[in-house]
Amino acid sequence: MQRKRKIGFILEAIIVLVLIAVLSSIAIPQIEQMVDDEQDELHAEELNDIQGAVAEMLADSSSGTLKPVGPTQNMEQVETNDNIPLVLTNYLKNNGAYIIESGCHYSFSYDGSVTQDCP
């Protein structure tokens, strides 16, 4: 009787481990896809924030042009061609404390075009 209980317990444990392995094989790729989707969304949102800030800065600028910069993560380097240049960090949320969270680098052209380069 004692031996049957041990064998029953071992079989139940094996079944539980097999079920966990099957569920893990299904869940792990889904989790990886969710992380990838979230990263893509972060890239797009960050690029949109920067493009919007550049457009706003150029609208306020008397020259309407930028000093070409890039690739960079430092938004303080992005300035207009005005006598007293406007700086991009003043137009990004958090007033100068904008942090590139995605790890992407950005290039800025004379006309205000923004290019994103992500690893």
C-alpha positions, 0 to 999 in steps of 0.5 A: 500500500505504501509503495503504491502511494509513492508511485502515485505521488511520483506519477503526479509530480511527473505529470505536473512537471510535464504540464509546467514544461508545456505551458512554459513552451507556450508562454515564453514566446508570447512574453518575448513578443510582448517585450518586442512590441513594447520596445517598438512602441517606445521607439515610435513614441520617443521619435514622435515626442522629439519630432513634435518638439523640433516642429514647435522649436522651428515654429518659434525660431526666426531662422526656421532651421537647425544646426545639423547634429547627429547621431546623438542622444544629447538633446542639448546639442540640437539648436536652431541657427538663430543669433541666440539659438533655441535648444531642443531640451527646452521643448521636450517634456520635463524641461531639459531633463528629457532622457532617451529611454530607448537607447536610440540615437537621433540625427537632425538635419538643417530643415528639421528632419529627424532620423532615428537609429536604434540598436 
